[in-house]
Amino acid sequence: MEELKNKLNAIAKKEMEYADKNGSTTLSTCNYSGWDMDVWNHKSAIIKKIRESGYNVSVSVSWGVTDILITKPITL
């Protein structure tokens, strides 16, 4: 279980780093072969971790693919 937590934390950290560098990033996941089932099964935990870190997160679903848009927080 600890290995899974480390994997999911690493995914969240990587996506936040991309958002910091580029302003935003999208993490896509799906429940089909060839996709990472750990990301699919625990996408809510990944989203929670990113939101708790202060990033804006929106989720959309199209054709069975869940797209998670992560935006770098800015202060106006």
DSSP file (Angstrom, degrees, kcal/mol; ACC not computed):
  #  RESIDUE AA STRUCTURE BP1 BP2  ACC     N-H-->O    O-->H-N    N-H-->O    O-->H-N    TCO  KAPPA ALPHA  PHI   PSI    X-CA   Y-CA   Z-CA
    1    1 A M     >        0   0    0      0, 0.0     4,-2.3     0, 0.0     5,-0.2   0.000 360.0 360.0 360.0 -35.9    0.0    0.0    0.0
    2    2 A E  H  >  +     0   0    0      1,-0.2     4,-2.4     2,-0.2     5,-0.2   0.880 360.0  54.0 -64.1 -37.3    2.9    2.3    0.7
    3    3 A E  H  > S+     0   0    0      2,-0.2     4,-2.2     1,-0.2    -1,-0.2   0.903 108.6  49.1 -62.7 -41.4    4.3    1.8   -2.8
    4    4 A L  H  > S+     0   0    0      2,-0.2     4,-2.6     1,-0.2     5,-0.2   0.920 110.1  50.7 -64.4 -44.5    0.9    2.8   -4.2
    5    5 A K  H  X S+     0   0    0     -4,-2.3     4,-2.6     1,-0.2     5,-0.2   0.915 110.9  49.3 -59.4 -43.5    0.7    5.9   -2.1
    6    6 A N  H  X S+     0   0    0     -4,-2.4     4,-2.2     2,-0.2    -1,-0.2   0.907 111.2  49.9 -62.2 -42.0    4.2    6.9   -3.2
    7    7 A K  H  X S+     0   0    0     -4,-2.2     4,-2.0     2,-0.2    -2,-0.2   0.932 113.1  45.2 -62.1 -47.3    3.3    6.3   -6.9
    8    8 A L  H  X S+     0   0    0     -4,-2.6     4,-2.4     1,-0.2    -2,-0.2   0.886 112.6  50.8 -67.7 -39.0    0.1    8.5   -6.6
    9    9 A N  H  X S+     0   0    0     -4,-2.6     4,-2.6    -5,-0.2    -1,-0.2   0.889 109.4  51.8 -63.2 -38.8    2.0   11.2   -4.7
   10   10 A A  H  X S+     0   0    0     -4,-2.2     4,-2.5    -5,-0.2    -2,-0.2   0.890 109.4  49.7 -65.2 -39.2    4.6   11.2   -7.4
   11   11 A I  H  X S+     0   0    0     -4,-2.0     4,-2.3     2,-0.2    -2,-0.2   0.937 112.4  47.1 -64.0 -46.5    2.0   11.6  -10.1
   12   12 A A  H  X S+     0   0    0     -4,-2.4     4,-2.2     1,-0.2    -2,-0.2   0.922 113.1  49.0 -60.8 -44.7    0.3   14.5   -8.3
   13   13 A K  H  X S+     0   0    0     -4,-2.6     4,-2.2     1,-0.2    -1,-0.2   0.911 110.4  50.7 -62.0 -43.7    3.7   16.2   -7.7
   14   14 A K  H  X S+     0   0    0     -4,-2.5     4,-2.2     1,-0.2    -1,-0.2   0.914 111.0  48.3 -61.6 -44.0    4.7   15.8  -11.4
   15   15 A E  H  X S+     0   0    0     -4,-2.3     4,-2.3     1,-0.2    -1,-0.2   0.892 110.8  50.5 -65.9 -39.3    1.4   17.3  -12.6
   16   16 A M  H  X S+     0   0    0     -4,-2.2     4,-2.3     2,-0.2    -1,-0.2   0.880 109.2  52.0 -65.4 -37.4    1.8   20.2  -10.1
   17   17 A E  H  X S+     0   0    0     -4,-2.2     4,-2.1     2,-0.2    -2,-0.2   0.905 109.2  49.7 -64.2 -41.5    5.3   20.8  -11.5
   18   18 A Y  H  X S+     0   0    0     -4,-2.2     4,-3.0     2,-0.2     6,-0.3   0.918 110.9  49.8 -61.3 -43.5    3.9   20.9  -15.0
   19   19 A A  H  X S+     0   0    0     -4,-2.3     4,-2.3     1,-0.2    53,-0.3   0.894 109.9  51.1 -63.5 -39.9    1.3   23.4  -14.0
   20   20 A D  H  < S+     0   0    0     -4,-2.3    -1,-0.2     1,-0.2    -2,-0.2   0.913 116.6  40.6 -61.3 -42.2    3.9   25.6  -12.3
   21   21 A K  H  < S+     0   0    0     -4,-2.1    -2,-0.2     1,-0.2    -1,-0.2   0.897 130.8  23.7 -74.2 -41.8    6.0   25.5  -15.5
   22   22 A N  H  < S-     0   0    0     -4,-3.0    -3,-0.2    -5,-0.2    -2,-0.2   0.466 101.0-113.7-109.5  -4.1    3.3   25.9  -18.1
   23   23 A G  S  < S+     0   0    0     -4,-2.3    49,-2.7    -5,-0.3     2,-0.3  -0.077  91.0  14.8  94.2 -35.1    0.4   27.6  -16.2
   24   24 A S  E     -A   71   0A   0     -6,-0.3     2,-0.3    47,-0.2    47,-0.2  -0.981  60.3-170.3-161.0 165.4   -1.8   24.5  -16.6
   25   25 A T  E     -A   70   0A   0     45,-2.2    45,-3.1    -2,-0.3     2,-0.4  -0.974  16.7-133.4-154.8 161.2   -1.7   20.8  -17.4
   26   26 A T  E     -A   69   0A   0     -2,-0.3     2,-0.6    43,-0.2    43,-0.2  -0.986   8.0-162.6-125.5 129.4   -4.2   18.0  -18.1
   27   27 A L  E     -A   68   0A   0     41,-2.6    41,-2.7    -2,-0.4     2,-0.4  -0.952  15.7-165.0-106.3 119.3   -4.1   14.5  -16.6
   28   28 A S  E     +A   67   0A   0     -2,-0.6     2,-0.3    39,-0.2    39,-0.2  -0.860  11.1 172.7-108.8 141.7   -6.3   12.1  -18.6
   29   29 A T  E     -A   66   0A   0     37,-2.3    37,-2.9    -2,-0.4     2,-0.3  -0.984   5.4-179.7-145.8 154.9   -7.3    8.7  -17.3
   30   30 A C  E     -A   65   0A   0     -2,-0.3     2,-0.8    35,-0.2    10,-0.2  -0.987  36.2-118.8-154.2 156.0   -9.7    6.0  -18.5
   31   31 A N  S    S+     0   0    0     33,-0.6     2,-0.3    -2,-0.3    34,-0.1  -0.382  77.9 103.4 -96.1  53.6  -10.9    2.5  -17.5
   32   32 A Y  S >  S-     0   0    0     -2,-0.8     3,-1.8     1,-0.0    -2,-0.2  -0.892  82.2 -81.3-129.8 161.3   -9.6    0.7  -20.5
   33   33 A S  T 3  S+     0   0    0     -2,-0.3     3,-0.1     1,-0.2    -2,-0.0  -0.318 115.1  36.4 -62.3 144.8   -6.6   -1.6  -21.1
   34   34 A G  T 3  S+     0   0    0      1,-0.4     2,-0.3    -3,-0.0    -1,-0.2   0.196  97.0 101.8  95.4 -15.5   -3.4    0.3  -21.7
   35   35 A W  S <  S-     0   0    0     -3,-1.8     2,-0.8    -5,-0.1    -1,-0.4  -0.679  87.6 -97.9 -97.4 155.7   -4.3    3.0  -19.2
   36   36 A D     >  -     0   0    0     -2,-0.3     4,-1.9     1,-0.2     3,-0.3  -0.631  31.6-163.9 -76.2 109.0   -2.9    3.1  -15.7
   37   37 A M  H  > S+     0   0    0     -2,-0.8     4,-3.1     1,-0.2     5,-0.2   0.789  86.4  60.5 -67.2 -28.3   -5.6    1.5  -13.5
   38   38 A D  H  > S+     0   0    0      2,-0.2     4,-1.7     1,-0.2    -1,-0.2   0.918 106.7  46.3 -64.2 -41.9   -4.1    2.9  -10.3
   39   39 A V  H  4 S+     0   0    0     -3,-0.3    -2,-0.2     2,-0.2    -1,-0.2   0.924 115.2  47.5 -65.2 -43.8   -4.6    6.4  -11.6
   40   40 A W  H >< S+     0   0    0     -4,-1.9     3,-1.0     1,-0.2     4,-0.2   0.945 114.3  45.3 -61.7 -49.3   -8.2    5.5  -12.6
   41   41 A N  H 3< S+     0   0    0     -4,-3.1    -1,-0.2     1,-0.2    -2,-0.2   0.781 124.5  32.9 -68.0 -27.1   -9.1    3.8   -9.3
   42   42 A H  T 3X S+     0   0    0     -4,-1.7     4,-1.9    -5,-0.2     3,-0.4   0.040  76.3 120.7-120.2  25.4   -7.6    6.6   -7.2
   43   43 A K  H <> S+     0   0    0     -3,-1.0     4,-2.6     1,-0.2     5,-0.2   0.843  74.6  57.7 -60.7 -33.2   -8.2    9.7   -9.3
   44   44 A S  H  > S+     0   0    0     -4,-0.2     4,-2.4     1,-0.2    -1,-0.2   0.890 106.0  48.8 -64.5 -38.8  -10.2   11.2   -6.5
   45   45 A A  H  > S+     0   0    0     -3,-0.4     4,-2.3     2,-0.2    -1,-0.2   0.884 111.5  49.6 -67.5 -38.6   -7.3   11.0   -4.1
   46   46 A I  H  X S+     0   0    0     -4,-1.9     4,-2.2     2,-0.2    -2,-0.2   0.931 112.2  47.9 -64.9 -45.5   -5.0   12.6   -6.7
   47   47 A I  H  X S+     0   0    0     -4,-2.6     4,-2.8     1,-0.2     5,-0.2   0.920 111.1  50.9 -61.1 -44.5   -7.5   15.4   -7.2
   48   48 A K  H  X S+     0   0    0     -4,-2.4     4,-2.7     1,-0.2    -1,-0.2   0.919 109.8  50.0 -59.7 -45.1   -7.8   15.9   -3.5
   49   49 A K  H  X S+     0   0    0     -4,-2.3     4,-0.9     2,-0.2    -1,-0.2   0.913 112.9  46.3 -60.4 -44.6   -4.0   16.1   -3.0
   50   50 A I  H  <>S+     0   0    0     -4,-2.2     5,-1.7     2,-0.2     3,-0.5   0.917 113.6  48.0 -67.4 -44.0   -3.7   18.7   -5.8
   51   51 A R  H ><5S+     0   0    0     -4,-2.8     3,-2.1     1,-0.2    -2,-0.2   0.912 108.5  54.2 -62.2 -42.7   -6.6   20.8   -4.6
   52   52 A E  H 3<5S+     0   0    0     -4,-2.7    -1,-0.2     1,-0.3    -2,-0.2   0.727 101.4  60.9 -64.8 -20.5   -5.2   20.7   -1.0
   53   53 A S  T 3<5S-     0   0    0     -4,-0.9    -1,-0.3    -3,-0.5    -2,-0.2   0.421 126.1-101.5 -85.4   0.8   -1.9   22.0   -2.4
   54   54 A G  T < 5S+     0   0    0     -3,-2.1     2,-0.2     1,-0.3    -3,-0.2   0.508  76.4 135.3  97.5   5.8   -3.8   25.1   -3.6
   55   55 A Y      < -     0   0    0     -5,-1.7     2,-0.4    17,-0.1    -1,-0.3  -0.563  57.3-116.5 -87.7 151.8   -4.2   24.4   -7.3
   56   56 A N  E     -B   71   0A   0     15,-2.0    15,-2.8    -2,-0.2     2,-0.4  -0.733  36.0-171.4 -83.9 133.7   -7.4   24.9   -9.3
   57   57 A V  E     +B   70   0A   0     -2,-0.4     2,-0.4    13,-0.2    13,-0.2  -0.993  12.2 177.2-131.7 130.8   -8.8   21.6  -10.6
   58   58 A S  E     -B   69   0A   0     11,-2.1    11,-2.9    -2,-0.4     2,-0.4  -0.979  13.5-153.7-129.4 148.5  -11.7   21.0  -12.9
   59   59 A V  E     +B   68   0A   0     -2,-0.4     2,-0.3     9,-0.2     9,-0.2  -0.961  14.3 173.7-125.7 135.4  -12.9   17.6  -14.2
   60   60 A S  E     -B   67   0A   0      7,-2.3     7,-3.1    -2,-0.4     2,-0.4  -0.969  16.0-149.6-136.2 155.4  -14.7   16.7  -17.4
   61   61 A V  E     +B   66   0A   0     -2,-0.3     2,-0.4     5,-0.2     5,-0.2  -0.991  18.8 167.6-128.4 130.6  -15.6   13.4  -19.0
   62   62 A S  E >  S-B   65   0A   0      3,-2.2     3,-2.0    -2,-0.4    -2,-0.0  -0.969  71.2 -12.3-144.2 126.6  -15.9   12.7  -22.7
   63   63 A W  T 3  S-     0   0    0     -2,-0.4     3,-0.1     1,-0.3    -1,-0.0   0.821 128.1 -53.8  54.9  35.2  -16.2    9.3  -24.4
   64   64 A G  T 3  S+     0   0    0      1,-0.2   -33,-0.6   -34,-0.1     2,-0.5   0.430 112.4 118.6  83.6  -1.4  -15.2    7.5  -21.1
   65   65 A V  E <   -AB  30  62A   0     -3,-2.0    -3,-2.2   -35,-0.1     2,-0.6  -0.872  55.0-147.2-101.1 127.6  -12.0    9.5  -20.7
   66   66 A T  E     -AB  29  61A   0    -37,-2.9   -37,-2.3    -2,-0.5     2,-0.5  -0.841  12.3-162.5 -93.4 120.4  -11.8   11.6  -17.5
   67   67 A D  E     -AB  28  60A   0     -7,-3.1    -7,-2.3    -2,-0.6     2,-0.6  -0.914   1.6-162.8-105.5 125.5   -9.7   14.8  -18.1
   68   68 A I  E     -AB  27  59A   0    -41,-2.7   -41,-2.6    -2,-0.5     2,-0.6  -0.928   5.9-157.7-111.0 110.3   -8.4   16.6  -15.0
   69   69 A L  E     -AB  26  58A   0    -11,-2.9   -11,-2.1    -2,-0.6     2,-0.5  -0.796   7.4-167.0 -92.2 122.5   -7.4   20.2  -15.7
   70   70 A I  E     -AB  25  57A   0    -45,-3.1   -45,-2.2    -2,-0.6     2,-0.4  -0.947   4.5-168.4-113.7 123.5   -4.9   21.5  -13.2
   71   71 A T  E     -AB  24  56A   0    -15,-2.8   -15,-2.0    -2,-0.5   -47,-0.2  -0.931  25.2-115.6-118.8 136.0   -4.2   25.2  -13.2
   72   72 A K        -     0   0    0    -49,-2.7     2,-0.2    -2,-0.4   -17,-0.1  -0.445  38.0-114.7 -64.8 133.0   -1.5   27.1  -11.4
   73   73 A P        -     0   0    0      0, 0.0     2,-0.3     0, 0.0    -1,-0.1  -0.479  36.6-174.0 -71.6 140.4   -2.9   29.4   -8.7
   74   74 A I        -     0   0    0     -2,-0.2     2,-0.5    -3,-0.0    -3,-0.0  -0.953  18.5-138.6-131.5 154.7   -2.4   33.1   -9.3
   75   75 A T              0   0    0     -2,-0.3     0, 0.0     1,-0.1     0, 0.0  -0.956 360.0 360.0-113.9 128.1   -3.1   36.2   -7.2
   76   76 A L              0   0    0     -2,-0.5    -1,-0.1     0, 0.0     0, 0.0   0.415 360.0 360.0 -98.8 360.0   -4.6   39.2   -8.9
